Amino acid sequence: MAKAETIEKIYELIEPLNKKGIDLAPDVTFASDLELDSLTVMDLVADIEDEFDIVLPLNLLPELETIAHVADAVEKILKKG
């Protein structure tokens, strides 16, 4: 599981996009729960990449359905770096 700090930072990046006021949790999904469209998700990905100074591979993006998935991917990339 990703570090709490990573998840908290991702929550901060999602909050401005959280138009429905969903309580953010690791199992919250971007499409179903937050109802983010693909363009908004790509903006969020760019924000996450900038925040953590990483690149999330495009082939990985379809697998990143929840906040926890994204946080785990960020952690894995950071460990490789």
N, C-alpha and C positions, 0 to 999 in steps of 0.2 A: 504494500500500500504506500502511496506517495506521502511525503512529509506534510504535516499540517500547515506549515508555512506556504508550501506550494499551492495547496488547495485554497488557503485564505487569499493569496494573491490572485488566483484565478477568479475567486468570488468577486474581488474588487473590480476586476476587468469586466465581469459579466453584469454587475449591478446596473450600470447605465442602460443596458440592453434588456433588463428584466421588466418589461412593460406590464406584465401581469402580476408583479409583486410576489412571485413564487418564493417560498422559503428555500434558499439554496442549500443543497446537500449533495454529497458525492454521487448519489444515484439519480440526480435530476438529469433528464435528457434535454438536449438542445432542440430537437425537432418537436417532440410530443409535449413536453412540459413547458418549455420556454417559448415554443412556437417561433423559433428563429428561422428566417429564410436563408437560402444558401449564401447570398451576398453578405448578410449580417454575420454568418458563421465565418466567412472568409476574412471579414474585417476583424473579428475576434481572434482568429488564428494569427493574423498579422500583429495584433496587440500582444498576444502571448509570446510570439517569437521575439518581438522587440523587448518585452519585459525581461525575458529570461536569456536573451542573446543566443537564441538557438534557431534551427530551421526544422519545422515539422514536415517530414516527407509527404508529398501529395498522395502517394499510394497508401499512406497510413490513415489519412483523414476519414475515409468511410467507416473505419472501425471505431472511431472516437465518438461514441454516441452519448456518453455521460461525462459529467465533470470529473469523476474518478478516472475514467479512461484517459482523458486529456492530462490530468495530473500525473498519472503513471507514465505516460509517454514522455512528458517533460522530464520527469525524474530519470528515466532510462537514458534519454539523450544527454542530460547533464552529466551522468555518470560516465558515459563514453568519452565526453569532452575532456 
